[in-house]
Amino acid sequence: MTILITGGTGKTGIPLAKIAHTANYPVLLASRSGNAPEPFKGVKFDWFDQKTFENPFTADPKIDRIYLIAPTDVNPFPIVKPFIDLAVSKGIKRFVLLTASQIEAGGPIGGKIHKYLIDIGVEFTVLRPTWFIQNFATLFYQSIREHNQITTATGDGRIPFISAEDIAQAAFDGLTVEKSPNTDYLVVGPELLTYDEALKILSSILGREIIHKKISPAEAPAVYAGMGLPAEYAAGLAAMEEKVANGSEAELFNAERKFVGKHTLKEYFEANKKLWIK
């Protein structure tokens, strides 16, 4: 059997491939370039080009389970549905879908894909992670490195920051467990921190002060659009951050159905501190 990993060279795709490889599970990494790092095999796959949907099954007829990373789109369901239907027609019975903590089945963005997997009766796991630890190296990279600050509308909201490696482990479990759980899991890190507390840790590691500039949810869309984010994405991010400020992510820490990761922010900051050194 082979695990097909869409978003194969992304934040969670590579860690998942490494976990599977260590456990002797063959994997195929699907990406727009079709390239994959050694020792993995890649295949060209583009959500916005349905002609590429057949490519994975041609490259490896032994695919029997799929890790789904939907494309970045306000409504990805019409884009993803044809591929799910094709996969099912090829005999694929198990899927693991990555969405986000604030997205319920049937809701916006990945929520419609989640609901579709339920409706068609396949084996599935839906992972709903909270905020990625790796955002400090992507979304906040430049502002930390160049301006010693980050800007959010999260206020003093606490977040159980989760690492991509822990999400990958949860995905691997869902793909390989003998009996599919056919449910969703909130995916959280091992500790609750505000951004102020997180940046205090980073400051101590870097030896310089990194501050959290707090803005209101009303201000946030214009600020984020000014940082180069698309207007619709900026508005969505502001809305999610307002929920964080009101305690949405802290509540996840006490949720009954969840996967708790092992990696901490301090570990991540120490291992990657060269990123933010000028």
Backbone as CSV, one residue per row, in Angstrom:
resi,resn,N_x,N_y,N_z,CA_x,CA_y,CA_z,C_x,C_y,C_z
1,MET,0.837,-1.193,0.000,0.000,0.000,0.000,0.873,1.244,0.000
2,THR,0.367,2.322,-0.565,1.099,3.584,-0.642,0.212,4.707,-0.127
3,ILE,0.826,5.608,0.643,0.133,6.805,1.115,0.407,7.938,0.133
4,LEU,-0.639,8.502,-0.445,-0.497,9.685,-1.278,-0.616,10.909,-0.389
5,ILE,0.378,11.784,-0.451,0.390,12.994,0.368,0.223,14.196,-0.542
6,THR,-0.970,14.793,-0.556,-1.141,16.049,-1.286,-0.518,17.150,-0.436
7,GLY,-0.078,18.225,-1.093,0.717,19.200,-0.343,1.986,18.527,0.150
8,GLY,2.523,17.655,-0.697,3.581,16.754,-0.263,4.867,17.402,0.177
9,THR,5.151,18.610,-0.309,6.380,19.286,0.103,6.092,20.443,1.059
10,GLY,4.899,20.450,1.660,4.495,21.532,2.555,4.879,21.308,4.009
11,LYS,4.322,22.152,4.886,4.686,22.154,6.307,4.485,20.799,6.971
12,THR,3.352,20.169,6.677,3.066,18.882,7.312,3.364,17.707,6.398
13,GLY,3.440,17.948,5.096,3.661,16.869,4.146,5.000,16.182,4.308
14,ILE,6.082,16.959,4.398,7.415,16.380,4.551,7.560,15.642,5.885
15,PRO,7.132,16.242,7.022,7.211,15.479,8.274,6.421,14.178,8.234
16,LEU,5.245,14.201,7.584,4.459,12.977,7.461,5.214,11.940,6.636
17,ALA,5.814,12.367,5.545,6.584,11.444,4.703,7.722,10.805,5.496
18,LYS,8.388,11.591,6.322,9.508,11.070,7.115,9.030,10.042,8.142
19,ILE,7.904,10.332,8.794,7.359,9.389,9.767,6.981,8.080,9.081
20,ALA,6.307,8.196,7.937,5.884,7.003,7.205,7.090,6.200,6.725
21,HIS,8.108,6.887,6.225,9.311,6.209,5.735,9.995,5.434,6.860
22,THR,10.084,6.045,8.027,10.702,5.383,9.178,9.937,4.126,9.554
23,ALA,8.607,4.176,9.355,7.758,3.030,9.689,7.594,2.064,8.509
24,ASN,8.389,2.286,7.441,8.383,1.399,6.259,7.077,1.419,5.469
25,TYR,6.403,2.582,5.456,5.231,2.759,4.609,5.650,3.540,3.367
26,PRO,5.403,3.016,2.162,5.716,3.770,0.944,4.836,5.025,0.849
27,VAL,5.420,6.096,0.351,4.670,7.337,0.172,4.937,7.909,-1.207
28,LEU,3.980,8.690,-1.694,4.118,9.438,-2.944,3.754,10.875,-2.643
29,LEU,4.670,11.798,-2.955,4.465,13.204,-2.639,3.938,13.952,-3.860
30,ALA,2.729,14.474,-3.736,2.106,15.216,-4.829,2.317,16.715,-4.618
31,SER,2.794,17.378,-5.655,3.012,18.830,-5.570,2.960,19.421,-6.970
32,ARG,2.867,20.736,-7.061,2.791,21.383,-8.367,4.067,21.185,-9.177
33,SER,5.197,21.120,-8.498,6.466,20.926,-9.222,6.671,19.470,-9.614
34,GLY,6.108,18.562,-8.826,6.340,17.149,-9.070,7.643,16.648,-8.494
35,ASN,8.403,17.536,-7.875,9.692,17.160,-7.302,9.527,16.737,-5.844
36,ALA,10.450,15.940,-5.367,10.433,15.499,-3.976,11.863,15.295,-3.506
37,PRO,12.147,15.608,-2.238,13.501,15.385,-1.719,13.776,13.891,-1.554
38,GLU,15.036,13.534,-1.615,15.421,12.140,-1.369,15.033,11.734,0.047
39,PRO,14.592,10.506,0.251,14.518,9.389,-0.694,13.126,9.205,-1.293
40,PHE,12.339,10.286,-1.327,10.932,10.158,-1.689,10.702,10.325,-3.192
41,LYS,9.583,9.802,-3.643,9.163,9.924,-5.032,8.080,10.992,-5.130
42,GLY,8.182,11.848,-6.126,7.197,12.911,-6.308,6.392,12.726,-7.575
43,VAL,5.251,13.427,-7.627,4.415,13.400,-8.808,3.783,14.778,-8.989
44,LYS,3.649,15.201,-10.231,3.065,16.519,-10.511,1.563,16.470,-10.270
45,PHE,1.096,17.427,-9.451,-0.318,17.478,-9.087,-0.678,18.928,-8.785
46,ASP,-1.723,19.412,-9.435,-2.136,20.805,-9.260,-3.647,20.841,-9.069
47,TRP,-4.082,21.324,-7.913,-5.522,21.388,-7.638,-6.276,22.169,-8.703
48,PHE,-5.612,23.115,-9.330,-6.288,23.976,-10.296,-6.122,23.488,-11.735
49,ASP,-5.665,22.254,-11.871,-5.538,21.634,-13.192,-5.998,20.178,-13.081
50,GLN,-7.266,19.932,-13.401,-7.814,18.595,-13.230,-7.138,17.550,-14.109
51,LYS,-6.425,17.983,-15.124,-5.701,17.027,-15.967,-4.602,16.311,-15.179
52,THR,-4.187,16.889,-14.051,-3.133,16.262,-13.242,-3.687,15.284,-12.203
53,PHE,-5.000,15.204,-12.070,-5.593,14.379,-11.003,-5.300,12.884,-11.184
54,GLU,-5.143,12.464,-12.425,-4.854,11.048,-12.696,-3.385,10.697,-12.409
55,ASN,-2.526,11.698,-12.414,-1.086,11.444,-12.327,-0.665,10.548,-11.163
56,PRO,-1.159,10.797,-9.937,-0.705,9.952,-8.828,-1.025,8.475,-9.026
57,PHE,-2.205,8.199,-9.555,-2.640,6.799,-9.698,-1.902,6.107,-10.844
58,THR,-1.461,6.894,-11.808,-0.617,6.339,-12.871,0.786,6.065,-12.343
59,ALA,1.285,6.986,-11.530,2.642,6.848,-10.983,2.745,5.685,-9.999
60,ASP,1.673,5.431,-9.248,1.701,4.341,-8.268,0.302,3.752,-8.103
61,PRO,0.012,2.648,-8.782,-1.316,2.016,-8.692,-1.618,1.416,-7.314
62,LYS,-0.613,1.401,-6.428,-0.814,0.808,-5.101,-1.313,1.807,-4.058
63,ILE,-1.587,3.044,-4.470,-2.139,4.035,-3.529,-3.442,3.501,-2.955
64,ASP,-3.556,3.519,-1.618,-4.808,3.062,-1.016,-5.304,3.986,0.091
65,ARG,-4.579,5.076,0.331,-5.019,6.058,1.338,-4.395,7.409,1.013
66,ILE,-5.097,8.463,1.394,-4.697,9.802,0.945,-4.758,10.812,2.082
67,TYR,-3.710,11.630,2.164,-3.671,12.785,3.058,-4.058,14.007,2.232
68,LEU,-5.153,14.648,2.625,-5.719,15.755,1.850,-5.376,17.116,2.448
69,ILE,-4.667,17.910,1.677,-4.451,19.324,2.001,-5.154,20.118,0.901
70,ALA,-6.244,20.759,1.242,-7.014,21.500,0.245,-6.245,22.730,-0.227
71,PRO,-6.524,23.202,-1.442,-5.847,24.400,-1.940,-6.285,25.639,-1.156
72,THR,-5.443,26.655,-1.204,-5.774,27.921,-0.553,-6.823,28.627,-1.394
73,ASP,-8.048,28.560,-0.934,-9.167,29.141,-1.664,-10.301,29.358,-0.669
74,VAL,-11.087,30.386,-0.883,-12.199,30.663,0.023,-13.208,29.527,0.019
75,ASN,-13.397,28.888,-1.128,-14.331,27.759,-1.230,-13.659,26.608,-1.985
76,PRO,-12.843,25.813,-1.294,-12.093,24.760,-1.992,-12.916,23.519,-2.344
77,PHE,-14.123,23.388,-1.794,-14.879,22.156,-2.010,-15.099,21.810,-3.485
78,PRO,-15.561,22.755,-4.328,-15.758,22.403,-5.742,-14.471,21.998,-6.451
79,ILE,-13.334,22.428,-5.917,-12.040,22.079,-6.500,-11.624,20.672,-6.081
80,VAL,-11.873,20.350,-4.815,-11.402,19.090,-4.241,-12.347,17.925,-4.536
81,LYS,-13.644,18.195,-4.618,-14.630,17.120,-4.801,-14.332,16.215,-5.998
82,PRO,-14.011,16.752,-7.184,-13.741,15.857,-8.313,-12.581,14.903,-8.063
83,PHE,-11.582,15.372,-7.305,-10.454,14.491,-7.009,-10.862,13.400,-6.023
84,ILE,-11.639,13.760,-5.011,-12.121,12.744,-4.068,-12.935,11.696,-4.815
85,ASP,-13.815,12.152,-5.695,-14.644,11.214,-6.468,-13.783,10.299,-7.334
86,LEU,-12.756,10.860,-7.960,-11.849,10.053,-8.768,-11.135,9.029,-7.895
87,ALA,-10.652,9.478,-6.733,-9.931,8.573,-5.837,-10.819,7.415,-5.388
88,VAL,-12.056,7.727,-5.048,-12.988,6.682,-4.630,-13.223,5.697,-5.776
89,SER,-13.313,6.207,-6.994,-13.502,5.327,-8.149,-12.294,4.423,-8.377
90,LYS,-11.124,4.850,-7.859,-9.909,4.047,-7.971,-9.774,3.046,-6.820
91,GLY,-10.750,3.049,-5.924,-10.721,2.106,-4.812,-10.176,2.661,-3.509
92,ILE,-9.904,3.967,-3.444,-9.404,4.561,-2.208,-10.529,4.611,-1.184
93,LYS,-10.256,4.120,-0.002,-11.283,4.057,1.029,-10.961,4.876,2.264
94,ARG,-9.713,5.313,2.402,-9.361,6.041,3.615,-8.717,7.386,3.289
95,PHE,-9.203,8.437,3.985,-8.696,9.791,3.817,-8.413,10.404,5.186
96,VAL,-7.367,11.207,5.228,-7.148,12.098,6.370,-7.125,13.513,5.819
97,LEU,-7.997,14.365,6.338,-8.150,15.745,5.872,-7.659,16.704,6.941
98,LEU,-6.888,17.700,6.529,-6.429,18.753,7.435,-7.289,19.990,7.241
99,THR,-7.932,20.459,8.313,-8.677,21.728,8.249,-8.113,22.669,9.325
100,ALA,-8.931,23.155,10.226,-8.455,24.062,11.273,-9.404,24.014,12.461
101,SER,-8.901,24.429,13.590,-9.633,24.288,14.850,-11.008,24.941,14.829
102,GLN,-11.142,26.061,14.144,-12.400,26.801,14.169,-13.379,26.378,13.081
103,ILE,-13.038,25.334,12.329,-13.879,24.916,11.203,-14.599,23.610,11.535
104,GLU,-15.924,23.679,11.616,-16.753,22.504,11.897,-17.181,21.843,10.591
105,ALA,-17.626,20.595,10.681,-18.150,19.890,9.515,-19.314,20.678,8.917
106,GLY,-19.281,20.881,7.604,-20.320,21.635,6.926,-20.092,23.134,6.914
107,GLY,-19.077,23.582,7.644,-18.795,25.008,7.727,-18.015,25.505,6.522
108,PRO,-17.456,26.710,6.628,-16.738,27.294,5.493,-15.406,26.598,5.219
109,ILE,-14.818,26.955,4.117,-13.498,26.469,3.691,-13.486,24.940,3.719
110,GLY,-12.658,24.326,4.567,-12.565,22.868,4.569,-13.740,22.154,5.196
111,GLY,-14.654,22.882,5.817,-15.793,22.252,6.469,-16.699,21.495,5.517
112,LYS,-16.836,21.980,4.300,-17.682,21.296,3.314,-17.029,19.999,2.847
113,ILE,-15.699,19.990,2.762,-14.993,18.763,2.409,-15.165,17.740,3.523
114,HIS,-15.035,18.199,4.756,-15.251,17.352,5.931,-16.624,16.684,5.861
115,LYS,-17.653,17.470,5.603,-19.019,16.949,5.538,-19.172,15.949,4.382
116,TYR,-18.500,16.208,3.270,-18.611,15.318,2.115,-18.015,13.946,2.423
117,LEU,-16.904,13.922,3.123,-16.303,12.636,3.497,-17.254,11.827,4.379
118,ILE,-17.967,12.511,5.252,-18.982,11.829,6.073,-20.085,11.282,5.182
119,ASP,-20.571,12.125,4.280,-21.737,11.773,3.458,-21.478,10.592,2.528
120,ILE,-20.260,10.461,2.000,-20.018,9.403,1.017,-19.597,8.084,1.664
121,GLY,-19.432,8.086,2.970,-19.241,6.829,3.684,-17.859,6.215,3.615
122,VAL,-16.824,7.011,3.318,-15.459,6.478,3.321,-14.893,6.494,4.739
123,GLU,-13.773,5.804,4.924,-13.061,5.886,6.188,-12.333,7.231,6.225
124,PHE,-12.439,7.930,7.356,-11.824,9.253,7.388,-11.397,9.653,8.791
125,THR,-10.444,10.558,8.832,-10.081,11.315,10.028,-9.925,12.749,9.589
126,VAL,-10.512,13.678,10.328,-10.321,15.097,10.049,-9.540,15.704,11.204
127,LEU,-8.421,16.324,10.879,-7.571,16.956,11.879,-7.827,18.456,11.879
128,ARG,-8.100,18.995,13.060,-8.411,20.421,13.193,-7.398,21.072,14.136
129,PRO,-6.206,21.379,13.618,-5.158,21.931,14.478,-5.407,23.382,14.848
130,THR,-4.868,23.750,15.989,-4.839,25.148,16.393,-3.679,25.833,15.656
131,TRP,-3.176,26.919,16.157,-2.218,27.761,15.427,-0.836,27.103,15.386
132,PHE,-0.249,27.106,14.196,1.040,26.439,13.969,2.191,27.164,14.662
133,ILE,3.051,26.403,15.315,4.309,26.945,15.813,5.107,27.553,14.654
134,GLN,5.066,26.899,13.503,5.869,27.336,12.364,5.464,28.701,11.819
135,ASN,4.328,29.251,12.261,3.949,30.601,11.823,4.993,31.639,12.215
136,PHE,5.733,31.359,13.301,6.765,32.305,13.718,7.895,32.383,12.686
137,ALA,8.027,31.358,11.857,9.073,31.342,10.832,8.540,31.673,9.447
138,THR,7.237,31.870,9.324,6.643,32.198,8.021,5.892,33.525,8.121
139,LEU,4.719,33.490,8.706,3.887,34.690,8.800,4.592,35.830,9.536
140,PHE,5.328,35.495,10.594,5.963,36.522,11.427,7.464,36.663,11.191
141,TYR,7.990,35.936,10.239,9.448,35.896,10.054,10.067,37.285,9.891
142,GLN,9.561,38.033,8.928,10.171,39.331,8.620,9.977,40.339,9.741
143,SER,8.776,40.367,10.327,8.515,41.360,11.375,9.364,41.104,12.612
144,ILE,9.634,39.832,12.912,10.507,39.519,14.047,11.946,39.888,13.716
145,ARG,12.386,39.468,12.557,13.793,39.664,12.167,14.142,41.135,11.972
146,GLU,13.222,41.873,11.311,13.541,43.255,10.939,13.024,44.300,11.920
147,HIS,11.912,43.972,12.632,11.288,45.005,13.464,11.123,44.606,14.926
148,ASN,11.556,43.410,15.276,11.487,42.934,16.670,10.080,42.979,17.239
149,GLN,9.111,42.651,16.409,7.739,42.629,16.895,6.855,41.783,15.992
150,ILE,5.703,41.412,16.517,4.635,40.843,15.702,3.377,41.654,16.000
151,THR,2.433,41.610,15.104,1.183,42.355,15.258,0.022,41.384,15.128
152,THR,-0.855,41.358,16.147,-2.043,40.507,16.077,-3.207,41.173,16.796
153,ALA,-4.397,40.615,16.552,-5.610,41.053,17.246,-6.050,39.990,18.260
154,THR,-5.100,39.172,18.712,-5.441,38.093,19.649,-5.494,38.548,21.096
155,GLY,-5.058,39.771,21.376,-5.098,40.280,22.741,-4.307,39.400,23.691
156,ASP,-4.957,39.032,24.796,-4.326,38.154,25.780,-4.870,36.731,25.690
157,GLY,-5.421,36.399,24.529,-5.930,35.047,24.331,-4.816,34.018,24.359
158,ARG,-5.093,32.883,24.973,-4.087,31.829,25.091,-4.281,30.802,23.976
159,ILE,-3.155,30.269,23.512,-3.157,29.363,22.363,-2.301,28.135,22.679
160,PRO,-2.798,26.926,22.401,-1.973,25.721,22.554,-1.199,25.448,21.260
161,PHE,-0.199,26.288,20.973,0.541,26.223,19.713,0.975,24.788,19.388
162,ILE,0.769,24.388,18.121,1.036,23.010,17.706,2.105,22.984,16.608
163,SER,2.969,21.992,16.654,4.025,21.878,15.647,3.548,21.059,14.453
164,ALA,4.149,21.323,13.299,3.833,20.563,12.089,4.168,19.087,12.275
165,GLU,5.222,18.803,13.031,5.616,17.410,13.266,4.549,16.658,14.040
166,ASP,3.923,17.325,15.004,2.864,16.668,15.774,1.610,16.463,14.926
167,ILE,1.310,17.422,14.069,0.179,17.251,13.154,0.443,16.069,12.223
168,ALA,1.680,15.967,11.750,2.052,14.848,10.880,1.880,13.518,11.604
169,GLN,2.224,13.477,12.870,2.055,12.229,13.628,0.580,11.874,13.748
170,ALA,-0.248,12.870,14.010,-1.688,12.621,14.085,-2.217,12.122,12.744
171,ALA,-1.709,12.692,11.654,-2.125,12.251,10.322,-1.699,10.813,10.062
172,PHE,-0.479,10.479,10.415,0.010,9.119,10.232,-0.847,8.122,11.017
173,ASP,-1.183,8.482,12.241,-2.032,7.607,13.052,-3.369,7.363,12.357
174,GLY,-3.976,8.435,11.849,-5.268,8.305,11.193,-5.205,7.485,9.914
175,LEU,-4.080,7.572,9.228,-3.922,6.852,7.961,-3.635,5.366,8.161
176,THR,-3.016,5.014,9.284,-2.514,3.648,9.439,-3.171,2.836,10.548
177,VAL,-3.943,3.473,11.430,-4.597,2.716,12.499,-5.508,1.657,11.881
178,GLU,-5.592,0.499,12.525,-6.334,-0.618,11.925,-7.792,-0.265,11.666
179,LYS,-8.456,0.329,12.656,-9.858,0.719,12.488,-9.942,2.242,12.414
180,SER,-10.397,2.733,11.287,-10.495,4.179,11.105,-11.461,4.778,12.122
181,PRO,-11.095,5.894,12.751,-11.986,6.492,13.754,-13.226,7.144,13.174
182,ASN,-13.170,7.551,11.909,-14.311,8.206,11.247,-14.874,9.362,12.080
183,THR,-13.977,10.241,12.486,-14.360,11.397,13.278,-13.313,12.493,13.094
184,ASP,-13.497,13.604,13.788,-12.529,14.690,13.756,-11.866,14.834,15.111
185,TYR,-10.653,15.358,15.097,-9.901,15.599,16.324,-9.351,17.017,16.319
186,LEU,-9.473,17.698,17.432,-8.751,18.935,17.623,-7.294,18.553,17.899
187,VAL,-6.375,19.278,17.309,-4.954,18.966,17.463,-4.289,20.148,18.153
188,VAL,-3.795,19.906,19.354,-3.280,20.987,20.194,-1.878,20.654,20.688
189,GLY,-1.147,21.708,21.054,0.172,21.524,21.639,0.069,21.257,23.129
190,PRO,1.220,21.034,23.784,1.221,20.620,25.190,1.098,21.749,26.201
191,GLU,1.029,23.017,25.736,1.005,24.135,26.675,0.174,25.282,26.114
192,LEU,-0.383,26.075,27.020,-1.166,27.255,26.645,-0.331,28.506,26.877
193,LEU,-0.199,29.331,25.832,0.586,30.555,25.945,-0.095,31.696,25.206
194,THR,0.005,32.901,25.749,-0.367,34.087,24.983,0.800,34.432,24.063
195,TYR,0.571,35.313,23.103,1.687,35.749,22.266,2.731,36.490,23.091
196,ASP,2.292,37.230,24.110,3.263,37.920,24.973,4.186,36.914,25.647
197,GLU,3.603,35.829,26.149,4.407,34.803,26.820,5.319,34.085,25.828
198,ALA,4.796,33.820,24.628,5.607,33.163,23.606,6.804,34.028,23.221
199,LEU,6.569,35.331,23.084,7.655,36.225,22.669,8.646,36.478,23.787
200,LYS,8.221,36.315,25.010,9.156,36.407,26.139,10.164,35.258,26.056
201,ILE,9.687,34.082,25.681,10.574,32.934,25.505,11.538,33.193,24.351
202,LEU,10.997,33.673,23.223,11.840,33.942,22.062,12.871,35.030,22.368
203,SER,12.446,36.061,23.096,13.363,37.155,23.461,14.551,36.638,24.266
204,SER,14.274,35.737,25.193,15.349,35.211,26.042,16.335,34.378,25.219
205,ILE,15.837,33.712,24.192,16.698,32.882,23.349,17.512,33.731,22.380
206,LEU,16.900,34.788,21.842,17.592,35.650,20.879,18.466,36.709,21.544
207,GLY,18.193,36.998,22.810,18.971,38.012,23.507,18.575,39.422,23.147
208,ARG,17.365,39.599,22.613,16.835,40.935,22.346,15.313,40.879,22.513
209,GLU,14.720,42.022,22.814,13.287,42.024,23.105,12.455,41.994,21.829
210,ILE,11.537,41.041,21.778,10.554,40.953,20.703,9.197,41.242,21.339
211,ILE,8.481,42.207,20.816,7.237,42.626,21.458,6.017,42.217,20.633
212,HIS,4.891,42.165,21.315,3.612,41.863,20.684,2.813,43.160,20.575
213,LYS,2.655,43.667,19.380,1.852,44.862,19.157,0.398,44.440,19.023
214,LYS,-0.417,44.872,19.958,-1.817,44.460,19.978,-2.678,45.489,19.267
215,ILE,-3.473,45.007,18.331,-4.419,45.864,17.635,-5.821,45.297,17.831
216,SER,-6.824,46.107,17.561,-8.196,45.654,17.721,-8.629,44.845,16.515
217,PRO,-9.634,43.984,16.675,-10.150,43.248,15.517,-10.659,44.164,14.409
218,ALA,-11.145,45.343,14.791,-11.634,46.288,13.777,-10.488,46.863,12.953
219,GLU,-9.347,47.062,13.589,-8.186,47.610,12.891,-7.489,46.557,12.024
220,ALA,-7.588,45.311,12.436,-6.749,44.249,11.885,-6.849,44.062,10.368
221,PRO,-8.059,44.026,9.757,-8.102,43.775,8.313,-7.276,44.762,7.494
222,ALA,-7.380,46.037,7.818,-6.621,47.048,7.070,-5.120,46.901,7.315
223,VAL,-4.752,46.588,8.563,-3.331,46.415,8.891,-2.753,45.234,8.123
224,TYR,-3.481,44.111,8.120,-2.975,42.907,7.453,-2.960,43.073,5.936
225,ALA,-3.951,43.779,5.401,-3.951,44.050,3.958,-2.750,44.915,3.591
226,GLY,-2.411,45.849,4.480,-1.249,46.700,4.254,0.060,45.942,4.314
227,MET,0.043,44.772,4.948,1.225,43.916,5.023,1.341,43.015,3.802
228,GLY,0.385,43.138,2.880,0.464,42.374,1.650,-0.465,41.184,1.564
229,LEU,-1.285,40.956,2.604,-2.215,39.838,2.564,-3.442,40.211,1.729
230,PRO,-3.992,39.282,0.958,-5.219,39.566,0.201,-6.328,40.025,1.151
231,ALA,-7.180,40.937,0.689,-8.197,41.545,1.553,-9.098,40.509,2.213
232,GLU,-9.522,39.520,1.454,-10.426,38.509,2.001,-9.725,37.664,3.061
233,TYR,-8.465,37.329,2.798,-7.687,36.560,3.773,-7.446,37.399,5.024
234,ALA,-7.146,38.688,4.839,-6.893,39.584,5.968,-8.124,39.678,6.873
235,ALA,-9.303,39.768,6.266,-10.540,39.843,7.045,-10.789,38.540,7.794
236,GLY,-10.534,37.413,7.131,-10.724,36.125,7.775,-9.774,35.922,8.934
237,LEU,-8.515,36.322,8.759,-7.525,36.209,9.825,-7.925,37.059,11.025
238,ALA,-8.398,38.259,10.760,-8.836,39.139,11.848,-9.992,38.525,12.624
239,ALA,-10.930,37.918,11.930,-12.076,37.283,12.597,-11.630,36.121,13.468
240,MET,-10.687,35.319,12.956,-10.184,34.195,13.745,-9.425,34.678,14.980
241,GLU,-8.650,35.749,14.797,-7.890,36.275,15.933,-8.808,36.863,17.001
242,GLU,-9.922,37.439,16.579,-10.885,37.940,17.561,-11.422,36.790,18.411
243,LYS,-11.659,35.644,17.789,-12.114,34.472,18.539,-11.051,34.009,19.524
244,VAL,-9.790,34.074,19.104,-8.697,33.720,20.013,-8.704,34.636,21.226
245,ALA,-8.874,35.932,20.978,-8.911,36.908,22.073,-10.043,36.618,23.048
246,ASN,-11.112,36.031,22.526,-12.272,35.709,23.373,-12.199,34.307,23.982
247,GLY,-11.051,33.641,23.805,-10.831,32.374,24.497,-11.108,31.104,23.716
248,SER,-11.317,31.217,22.390,-11.705,30.037,21.610,-10.647,28.937,21.634
249,GLU,-9.380,29.303,21.474,-8.333,28.281,21.389,-8.002,27.699,22.761
250,ALA,-8.110,28.515,23.802,-7.864,28.003,25.155,-8.868,26.920,25.512
251,GLU,-10.106,27.059,25.024,-11.133,26.060,25.307,-10.777,24.699,24.709
252,LEU,-10.036,24.711,23.605,-9.672,23.458,22.944,-8.807,22.586,23.842
253,PHE,-8.036,23.240,24.700,-7.109,22.507,25.556,-7.843,21.530,26.468
254,ASN,-9.094,21.838,26.757,-9.887,20.986,27.649,-10.919,20.154,26.890
255,ALA,-10.834,20.172,25.560,-11.784,19.405,24.765,-11.584,17.906,25.001
256,GLU,-12.651,17.158,24.860,-12.575,15.716,25.119,-11.910,14.967,23.965
257,ARG,-12.252,15.301,22.725,-11.743,14.572,21.568,-10.606,15.362,20.930
258,LYS,-9.381,15.046,21.357,-8.242,15.815,20.862,-6.986,14.956,20.803
259,PHE,-6.041,15.431,19.996,-4.701,14.856,19.912,-3.766,15.903,20.487
260,VAL,-2.966,15.521,21.479,-2.056,16.463,22.136,-0.626,16.192,21.675
261,GLY,-0.003,17.199,21.083,1.369,17.057,20.606,2.387,17.121,21.723
262,LYS,3.642,16.904,21.355,4.737,16.857,22.335,5.707,18.026,22.227
263,HIS,5.757,18.661,21.071,6.772,19.683,20.833,6.358,21.038,21.407
264,THR,7.303,21.717,22.064,7.023,23.008,22.686,7.600,24.155,21.864
265,LEU,7.088,25.348,22.132,7.615,26.531,21.458,9.084,26.744,21.790
266,LYS,9.446,26.554,23.038,10.838,26.766,23.437,11.771,25.868,22.634
267,GLU,11.400,24.610,22.470,12.217,23.682,21.685,12.362,24.170,20.248
268,TYR,11.262,24.630,19.685,11.281,25.107,18.299,12.144,26.352,18.165
269,PHE,11.981,27.303,19.085,12.766,28.532,19.035,14.263,28.238,19.166
270,GLU,14.612,27.352,20.075,16.034,27.032,20.282,16.628,26.352,19.044
271,ALA,15.848,25.482,18.408,16.360,24.753,17.256,16.453,25.623,16.001
272,ASN,15.711,26.740,15.974,15.632,27.554,14.753,16.017,29.017,14.978
273,LYS,16.730,29.307,16.055,16.976,30.709,16.400,17.772,31.478,15.326
274,LYS,18.537,30.763,14.499,19.297,31.440,13.452,18.383,32.144,12.444
275,LEU,17.134,31.690,12.345,16.201,32.311,11.410,15.998,33.795,11.689
276,TRP,15.979,34.142,12.967,15.606,35.509,13.350,16.811,36.370,13.746
277,ILE,18.014,35.854,13.524,19.216,36.621,13.814,19.632,37.370,12.563
278,LYS,19.779,38.673,12.684,20.116,39.505,11.517,21.553,39.267,11.070
